[in-house]
Amino acid sequence: MANEWATFGSDLHLELRGPRLRAGLMDALREAVRSGRLEAGTRLPSSRALAADLGMARNTVADAYAELVAEGWLTARQGSGTRVARRAEPRRAEPRRAAPSRAEPRRAEPRPAGARPSRTSAPVPAPALALPRPAAPAHNLKPGTPDLASFPRAEWLKAYRRALTAAPNEAFGYGDPRGRIELRTVLAEYLARARGVHVRPERIVVCAGFMHGLMLIGQVLLNRGVRDVAVESYGLGLHAGLLTGAGLGTPVLPFDERGTRVEELAGPGLAGVHPGAVLMTAAHQFPLGGALPPDRRAAVVDWVRASGGFVLEDDYDGEFRYDRQPVGALQGLDPERVVYLGTASKSLAPGLRLAWMVLPETLAAEVAAVKGAVDWTSSAPDQLAFAEFLASGAYDRHVRAMRLRYRRRRDQLVAAVAAHSPGTRVSGIAAGLHAVLTLPPGTEQDVLRSAAWHGLAVQGVNQFRRPTVPATLDGLVVGYATPPDSAWQGALRALCQVLP
């Protein structure tokens, strides 16, 4: 056929057919593995060597390898190359045979040496092999986690000792579901000073992470008759999933170059749905970056005042601002209509399971009642230690030190991308712990496959896009805070290798 071609690799003896090089190579490798000609554990040639044998571009071979790794046909591990994975193949059904008579047992007839098996012989079932465990990536640039190696262990231990020494006996009982008063008192002072939050200790509820707080406020809103909570076009699917799992609708607000279009809350843009609340990352939109412009901040506050609704403000990394003055919390514009949710997960470590809500007066008692009826979850000694850590100034010192470290990493990231991929635009870098690298249209999945091939864990922009939002942007969301210092340069090199 005119559109067919065949090439044989000298090492693998692959026969590639069809007009598309990568697809033909992938089909040939799958067939070689499926037939058993390439056994589990077989090491394949490097992408460079196989490309030379087959007379094709190295990137074509590398992309084919990466996709087959993602599908589970191959495995890739630094130091051991690319190998055939162990796969669980379905057993072939054997033809039914009549049971031999007890009086005349069936005997196996000898076959002459070298004779081929008869075509009527039953096929030998292929042994079932265990599926491989995917190899852990060598480098992690996923967003959402700080540098855990930088947790201030010595200072935290000092704070814990001081807190336990001074703790009253009743601190080890069940206590107030809102959390320890010692922590709520110092949190109120810190949030007012650092984030511009209007707060009193009695309006704070301590919870075990942001998701726990969102679960509690979602239940209270549902009890109040709210049926829909609007969400942004891009965000963590876990958050919207928690709301929908609680029985709340999650209509999606549109997005443009200036951020979330909050004017749609009061207009017909949500298909006739009138939400009773909106979940927002106003100070630093996740994952696209950027702060909500002042006119839109004012517009969303006007909407909650007119509608009687609430804003659920996720201030997930409010401490980290680099090239601009800190953007105050939206809560400061209307403390009676904005629920402020903060966390120590980005500034210290998610393993502490410490977060907090600053609530309007009308909601504080209801949220505390829901929390107390379900669980208390937040460890009292950990709360006391965090209170001591805040009061002693150790928290401020740690945040300042990490702000400088993360800013250096951000600057190194921007410089490396500019040097290796000048056409890649870096955005969302004035604040936070991640950056967005805009890719040419239609290339996001290819780059992600290449990243997997290079042992790099990174996420694409479209992994955070709500299902109903059209795909108009391709890019990578790069968490530059995650690697420890010893792994940062290696992760940066791996990233530059996969950029177009």
C-alpha positions as CSV (number, residue, x, y, z in Angstrom):
1,M,0.0,0.0,0.0
2,A,1.2,3.5,-0.8
3,N,0.8,4.8,2.7
4,E,2.5,1.9,4.4
5,W,6.2,1.6,5.2
6,A,8.2,-0.9,7.2
7,T,11.4,-0.4,9.2
8,F,13.3,-3.0,11.2
9,G,15.2,-2.1,14.3
10,S,18.5,-4.0,14.6
11,D,18.1,-4.6,18.3
12,L,14.4,-5.1,18.7
13,H,13.4,-6.4,15.3
14,L,10.4,-4.1,15.2
15,E,8.2,-3.9,12.1
16,L,6.5,-0.5,12.0
17,R,3.5,0.0,9.7
18,G,1.3,3.0,8.9
19,P,1.9,6.6,8.1
20,R,2.5,7.9,11.7
21,L,5.9,7.2,13.2
22,R,5.1,7.4,16.9
23,A,1.8,5.4,16.6
24,G,3.5,2.7,14.6
25,L,6.4,2.4,17.1
26,M,3.9,2.2,20.0
27,D,1.8,-0.5,18.2
28,A,4.9,-2.5,17.4
29,L,6.2,-2.4,21.0
30,R,2.8,-3.3,22.4
31,E,2.5,-6.3,20.1
32,A,6.0,-7.5,21.0
33,V,5.1,-7.3,24.7
34,R,1.7,-8.8,24.2
35,S,3.0,-11.8,22.2
36,G,5.7,-12.5,24.8
37,R,8.6,-11.9,22.4
38,L,9.7,-9.1,24.8
39,E,9.5,-10.6,28.2
40,A,8.9,-8.8,31.5
41,G,12.1,-7.1,32.6
42,T,13.7,-6.9,29.2
43,R,15.8,-3.7,29.0
44,L,15.1,-1.7,25.9
45,P,17.6,0.4,24.0
46,S,17.9,4.1,24.9
47,S,15.8,6.5,23.0
48,R,18.9,7.8,21.2
49,A,20.0,4.3,20.1
50,L,16.6,3.1,19.0
51,A,16.0,6.4,17.1
52,A,19.3,5.9,15.3
53,D,18.4,2.3,14.4
54,L,14.9,3.2,13.2
55,G,16.0,6.4,11.4
56,M,13.6,8.7,13.3
57,A,13.8,11.6,15.7
58,R,14.9,10.9,19.2
59,N,11.9,12.9,20.6
60,T,9.6,10.6,18.7
61,V,11.0,7.5,20.5
62,A,11.1,9.3,23.9
63,D,7.5,10.3,23.5
64,A,6.5,6.8,22.6
65,Y,8.4,5.4,25.5
66,A,6.8,7.9,27.9
67,E,3.2,7.1,26.7
68,L,3.8,3.4,27.0
69,V,5.2,4.0,30.6
70,A,2.0,5.9,31.4
71,E,-0.1,3.0,30.0
72,G,1.8,0.5,32.0
73,W,3.5,-1.4,29.2
74,L,6.9,-0.2,30.2
75,T,8.7,1.1,33.3
76,A,11.3,3.8,33.5
77,R,13.7,4.3,36.4
78,Q,16.8,6.4,36.6
79,G,19.9,4.1,36.5
80,S,18.1,1.1,35.1
81,G,16.7,2.5,31.9
82,T,13.4,1.5,30.2
83,R,12.2,-2.0,30.7
84,V,9.2,-4.1,29.9
85,A,6.7,-4.0,32.7
86,R,5.1,-6.9,34.4
87,R,1.5,-7.0,33.2
88,A,-1.5,-9.1,34.2
89,E,-2.7,-10.8,31.0
90,P,-6.1,-12.5,31.0
91,R,-6.0,-16.2,30.8
92,R,-7.1,-17.8,27.6
93,A,-10.2,-20.0,27.8
94,E,-9.4,-23.7,27.2
95,P,-11.7,-25.7,25.0
96,R,-14.0,-28.0,26.8
97,R,-13.0,-31.6,26.8
98,A,-15.1,-34.6,27.6
99,A,-14.2,-36.1,30.9
100,P,-12.2,-39.4,30.3
101,S,-13.9,-42.5,31.3
102,R,-12.8,-44.0,34.7
103,A,-12.4,-47.3,33.0
104,E,-10.3,-45.9,30.2
105,P,-8.1,-43.1,31.5
106,R,-6.8,-40.8,28.8
107,R,-3.1,-41.3,28.2
108,A,-0.7,-38.8,26.7
109,E,0.7,-40.1,23.5
110,P,4.4,-39.5,22.9
111,R,5.4,-37.0,20.3
112,P,8.4,-37.6,18.1
113,A,11.4,-35.4,18.9
114,G,11.3,-32.1,17.0
115,A,7.7,-32.5,15.9
116,R,5.5,-29.5,16.1
117,P,2.4,-29.6,18.4
118,S,-0.8,-30.5,16.7
119,R,-3.1,-27.7,15.8
120,T,-5.8,-29.4,17.9
121,S,-3.6,-29.2,21.0
122,A,-4.9,-27.1,23.8
123,P,-3.2,-23.7,24.1
124,V,-1.0,-23.3,27.1
125,P,-2.5,-20.5,29.3
126,A,-0.2,-17.5,29.8
127,P,0.7,-17.1,33.5
128,A,-1.0,-14.2,35.2
129,L,1.6,-11.6,36.2
130,A,1.2,-9.0,38.9
131,L,0.8,-5.4,37.7
132,P,3.9,-3.3,38.4
133,R,4.0,-0.7,41.0
134,P,4.6,2.6,39.3
135,A,8.1,4.0,39.9
136,A,8.2,7.0,42.1
137,P,9.2,10.2,40.3
138,A,12.8,11.4,40.8
139,H,11.7,15.0,41.0
140,N,8.5,16.5,42.4
141,L,7.3,19.9,41.2
142,K,3.6,19.5,42.0
143,P,2.1,22.5,43.7
144,G,0.5,22.6,47.1
145,T,3.3,21.5,49.4
146,P,6.1,23.6,51.1
147,D,9.6,22.4,51.5
148,L,9.0,19.9,54.3
149,A,12.8,19.6,55.0
150,S,12.7,23.2,56.2
151,F,10.2,22.5,59.0
152,P,11.6,24.3,62.0
153,R,12.0,21.3,64.2
154,A,14.2,22.8,66.9
155,E,12.0,25.9,67.4
156,W,8.9,23.8,67.3
157,L,10.2,21.4,69.9
158,K,11.1,24.3,72.2
159,A,7.6,25.7,71.8
160,Y,6.0,22.3,72.5
161,R,8.0,21.9,75.7
162,R,7.1,25.4,76.9
163,A,3.4,24.9,76.0
164,L,3.2,21.5,77.7
165,T,5.0,22.8,80.8
166,A,2.5,25.7,81.2
167,A,-0.7,23.8,80.0
168,P,-3.5,23.5,82.6
169,N,-4.7,20.0,83.4
170,E,-8.1,20.7,81.7
171,A,-6.2,21.2,78.4
172,F,-6.0,17.5,78.1
173,G,-9.8,17.0,78.3
174,Y,-12.4,17.3,75.5
175,G,-12.4,21.1,75.7
176,D,-14.2,23.7,73.5
177,P,-15.0,22.5,70.0
178,R,-13.9,26.0,68.7
179,G,-10.4,25.2,69.8
180,R,-8.0,26.3,72.6
181,I,-8.5,29.8,73.7
182,E,-4.8,30.3,73.9
183,L,-4.5,29.7,70.2
184,R,-7.6,31.6,69.2
185,T,-6.3,34.7,71.1
186,V,-2.9,34.8,69.5
187,L,-4.4,33.9,66.1
188,A,-6.7,36.9,66.3
189,E,-3.8,39.2,67.0
190,Y,-1.7,37.7,64.2
191,L,-4.4,37.7,61.5
192,A,-5.3,41.3,62.3
193,R,-1.7,42.4,62.0
194,A,-0.5,40.3,59.1
195,R,-3.6,39.8,56.9
196,G,-5.9,42.7,57.8
197,V,-8.6,40.4,59.2
198,H,-11.3,41.9,61.6
199,V,-11.5,39.2,64.2
200,R,-12.2,38.4,67.9
201,P,-11.2,35.1,69.5
202,E,-14.8,34.0,69.9
203,R,-15.3,34.1,66.2
204,I,-12.5,31.7,65.4
205,V,-13.0,27.9,65.0
206,V,-9.8,25.8,64.8
207,C,-10.1,22.8,62.4
208,A,-8.0,20.0,61.1
209,G,-7.1,21.5,57.7
210,F,-8.9,23.5,55.1
211,M,-11.0,20.6,53.9
212,H,-12.3,20.1,57.4
213,G,-13.3,23.7,57.7
214,L,-15.0,23.7,54.2
215,M,-16.9,20.6,55.3
216,L,-18.2,22.3,58.4
217,I,-19.2,25.6,56.7
218,G,-20.8,23.6,53.9
219,Q,-23.0,21.7,56.4
220,V,-24.0,24.9,58.1
221,L,-25.0,26.6,54.8
222,L,-27.0,23.5,53.8
223,N,-28.8,23.6,57.1
224,R,-29.6,27.2,56.4
225,G,-31.2,26.4,53.1
226,V,-28.4,27.2,50.7
227,R,-28.5,25.0,47.7
228,D,-25.6,26.3,45.5
229,V,-22.1,27.5,46.2
230,A,-20.4,29.1,43.1
231,V,-16.8,28.2,42.4
232,E,-14.1,29.6,40.2
233,S,-13.3,28.2,36.7
234,Y,-10.0,26.8,37.9
235,G,-9.4,25.3,41.3
236,L,-8.9,22.1,43.2
237,G,-11.4,19.5,42.3
238,L,-11.4,18.1,45.9
239,H,-13.0,21.3,47.1
240,A,-15.8,21.3,44.6
241,G,-16.2,17.6,45.1
242,L,-16.6,18.0,48.9
243,L,-19.4,20.6,48.3
244,T,-21.2,18.4,45.8
245,G,-20.8,15.4,48.1
246,A,-22.6,17.4,50.8
247,G,-25.5,18.0,48.4
248,L,-24.6,21.5,47.3
249,G,-24.6,22.6,43.6
250,T,-21.4,24.2,42.3
251,P,-22.1,26.5,39.4
252,V,-18.9,27.8,37.8
253,L,-18.0,31.5,37.5
254,P,-16.3,32.4,34.2
255,F,-12.7,33.6,34.0
256,D,-10.9,36.2,31.9
257,E,-7.5,37.8,31.8
258,R,-8.3,39.9,34.9
259,G,-9.5,36.9,37.0
260,T,-12.8,35.6,38.1
261,R,-15.8,37.5,36.7
262,V,-17.8,38.0,39.9
263,E,-20.4,40.2,38.2
264,E,-21.9,37.0,36.9
265,L,-23.1,36.3,40.5
266,A,-25.9,38.8,40.1
267,G,-26.5,38.4,36.4
268,P,-27.9,35.7,34.1
269,G,-24.4,34.2,33.5
270,L,-25.0,31.2,35.8
271,A,-27.9,29.7,33.8
272,G,-30.5,31.0,36.2
273,V,-28.8,29.6,39.3
274,H,-28.7,32.0,42.3
275,P,-26.0,30.7,44.6
276,G,-26.1,31.5,48.3
277,A,-22.3,31.6,48.6
278,V,-19.1,31.7,46.5
279,L,-15.8,29.9,47.2
280,M,-12.8,32.1,46.1
281,T,-9.0,32.4,46.3
282,A,-9.2,36.2,46.1
283,A,-5.6,37.2,47.3
284,H,-3.8,34.7,45.0
285,Q,-6.0,32.7,42.6
286,F,-5.2,29.0,42.5
287,P,-3.8,27.8,40.2
288,L,-3.5,30.7,37.7
289,G,-2.2,33.3,40.1
290,G,-3.0,37.0,40.4
291,A,-5.1,38.8,42.9
292,L,-8.7,39.7,42.3
293,P,-8.8,43.4,41.0
294,P,-10.1,46.0,43.5
295,D,-13.3,46.7,41.4
296,R,-14.1,43.0,41.5
297,R,-13.4,42.7,45.2
298,A,-15.9,45.5,45.7
299,A,-18.4,43.9,43.4
300,V,-18.4,40.6,45.2
301,V,-18.9,42.4,48.5
302,D,-21.8,44.4,47.0
303,W,-23.3,41.1,45.9
304,V,-23.2,39.4,49.3
305,R,-24.7,42.4,51.0
306,A,-27.5,42.7,48.4
307,S,-28.2,38.9,48.3
308,G,-27.6,37.9,51.9
309,G,-25.0,35.4,50.7
310,F,-21.5,34.6,51.9
311,V,-18.0,34.6,50.5
312,L,-15.8,31.6,51.5
313,E,-12.3,33.1,51.3
314,D,-9.5,30.5,50.9
315,D,-6.4,32.4,51.9
316,Y,-4.2,29.3,51.4
317,D,-0.7,31.1,51.1
318,G,-1.4,34.6,52.3
319,E,2.0,34.9,53.9
320,F,4.1,34.7,50.7
321,R,4.2,38.0,48.7
322,Y,7.3,39.0,46.8
323,D,7.0,41.8,44.2
324,R,4.1,43.7,45.6
325,Q,2.6,45.0,48.9
326,P,0.6,42.3,50.7
327,V,-3.0,42.1,49.5
328,G,-5.2,42.2,52.5
329,A,-7.9,39.6,53.1
330,L,-11.2,40.1,51.4
331,Q,-12.8,39.6,54.9
332,G,-11.6,43.0,55.9
333,L,-14.2,44.6,53.6
334,D,-17.2,42.9,55.2
335,P,-16.5,40.7,58.3
336,E,-20.2,39.8,58.6
337,R,-20.4,38.4,55.0
338,V,-17.0,36.8,54.5
339,V,-15.9,33.5,56.0
340,Y,-12.1,33.6,56.2
341,L,-10.3,30.2,56.0
342,G,-6.5,30.0,56.7
343,T,-4.1,27.2,57.3
344,A,-0.6,26.4,58.5
345,S,-0.2,23.8,55.7
346,K,1.8,26.1,53.4
347,S,3.7,28.1,55.9
348,L,4.7,25.2,58.1
349,A,3.5,21.7,57.1
350,P,0.3,20.0,56.2
351,G,1.0,17.2,58.6
352,L,0.2,19.5,61.5
353,R,-3.4,19.4,60.5
354,L,-4.0,23.0,61.8
355,A,-6.3,25.5,60.1
356,W,-8.8,28.1,61.2
357,M,-12.0,29.8,60.2
358,V,-12.9,33.4,61.1
359,L,-16.7,33.5,61.0
360,P,-19.4,36.2,60.9
361,E,-21.1,36.5,64.2
362,T,-24.3,34.9,62.8
363,L,-22.4,31.7,61.8
364,A,-19.9,31.2,64.7
365,A,-22.2,29.4,67.1
366,E,-23.7,27.2,64.3
367,V,-20.3,26.1,63.0
368,A,-19.0,25.3,66.6
369,A,-22.2,23.3,67.2
370,V,-21.7,21.3,64.0
371,K,-18.1,20.7,64.8
372,G,-18.8,19.6,68.4
373,A,-21.5,17.2,67.3
374,V,-19.2,15.4,64.9
375,D,-15.6,15.5,66.4
376,W,-13.0,17.7,67.9
377,T,-10.1,16.4,65.7
378,S,-7.5,19.1,66.4
379,S,-5.0,18.0,69.0
380,A,-5.0,20.3,72.0
381,P,-1.2,19.9,72.7
382,D,-0.5,20.8,69.0
383,Q,-2.8,23.9,69.3
384,L,-1.0,25.0,72.5
385,A,2.4,24.5,70.8
386,F,1.3,26.6,67.8
387,A,0.0,29.3,70.1
388,E,3.4,29.4,71.8
389,F,5.2,29.3,68.4
390,L,3.2,32.4,67.3
391,A,3.4,34.3,70.5
392,S,7.2,33.9,70.8
393,G,7.8,35.4,67.3
394,A,9.2,32.1,66.0
395,Y,6.4,31.9,63.4
396,D,7.2,35.3,62.0
397,R,10.9,34.5,61.8
398,H,10.2,31.2,60.0
399,V,7.9,32.9,57.5
400,R,10.4,35.6,56.7
401,A,13.2,33.1,56.2
402,M,11.0,30.9,53.9
403,R,9.8,34.0,52.0
404,L,13.5,34.7,51.1
405,R,14.2,31.1,50.1
406,Y,11.1,30.7,48.0
407,R,11.8,34.0,46.3
408,R,15.3,32.9,45.3
409,R,13.8,29.7,43.9
410,R,11.2,31.6,42.0
411,D,13.9,33.8,40.5
412,Q,16.0,30.8,39.5
413,L,13.0,29.2,37.9
414,V,12.2,32.3,35.8
415,A,15.9,32.6,34.7
416,A,16.1,29.0,33.8
417,V,12.9,29.0,31.7
418,A,14.0,32.2,30.0
419,A,17.4,30.6,29.1
420,H,16.1,27.2,27.9
421,S,12.7,28.0,26.5
422,P,12.4,31.7,25.7
423,G,9.0,31.3,24.2
424,T,7.5,30.0,27.4
425,R,5.7,32.7,29.5
426,V,5.9,32.5,33.3
427,S,3.0,34.1,35.2
428,G,1.4,34.1,38.7
429,I,4.8,34.7,40.3
430,A,4.2,37.9,42.4
431,A,3.0,35.7,45.3
432,G,2.6,32.1,46.5
433,L,4.5,28.9,46.0
434,H,3.9,28.0,42.4
435,A,4.2,29.5,38.9
436,V,2.2,28.9,35.7
437,L,4.2,28.2,32.5
438,T,2.1,28.8,29.4
439,L,2.6,26.3,26.7
440,P,1.8,26.4,22.9
441,P,-1.9,25.4,22.3
442,G,-2.4,21.6,22.2
443,T,1.0,20.7,23.7
444,E,0.1,20.2,27.4
445,Q,-0.4,16.4,27.3
446,D,2.8,15.9,25.3
447,V,4.8,17.8,27.7
448,L,3.3,15.9,30.7
449,R,4.2,12.6,29.0
450,S,7.7,13.8,28.5
451,A,7.9,14.9,32.1
452,A,6.9,11.4,33.2
453,W,9.6,10.0,31.0
454,H,12.2,12.2,32.7
455,G,11.0,11.3,36.2
456,L,9.4,14.6,36.8
457,A,6.1,15.0,38.7
458,V,4.3,18.1,37.6
459,Q,0.7,19.0,36.8
460,G,-1.0,20.7,33.9
461,V,-3.3,23.7,34.0
462,N,-6.2,21.6,32.7
463,Q,-6.0,19.2,35.6
464,F,-7.5,22.1,37.6
465,R,-10.1,23.2,35.1
466,R,-13.7,22.6,36.0
467,P,-15.3,20.0,33.6
468,T,-17.8,22.5,32.2
469,V,-15.1,25.1,31.3
470,P,-13.8,25.0,27.7
471,A,-10.1,24.2,27.3
472,T,-8.5,27.5,26.2
473,L,-5.2,27.4,28.0
474,D,-2.3,24.9,28.0
475,G,0.4,25.1,30.6
476,L,2.2,23.7,33.6
477,V,1.6,24.5,37.2
478,V,5.0,24.3,38.8
479,G,5.3,24.1,42.6
480,Y,8.8,25.5,43.2
481,A,8.5,25.2,47.0
482,T,8.2,21.4,47.2
483,P,11.7,20.0,46.6
484,P,14.3,20.1,49.4
485,D,17.3,22.2,48.7
486,S,19.4,19.2,47.8
487,A,16.9,18.2,45.0
488,W,16.0,21.7,43.7
489,Q,18.7,22.1,41.0
490,G,18.0,18.6,39.7
491,A,14.3,19.3,39.5
492,L,14.9,22.5,37.7
493,R,17.1,20.8,35.1
494,A,14.5,18.1,34.5
495,L,11.9,20.8,34.0
496,C,14.0,22.6,31.4
497,Q,14.5,19.3,29.5
498,V,10.7,18.9,28.9
499,L,9.9,22.4,27.9
500,P,9.4,23.1,24.2
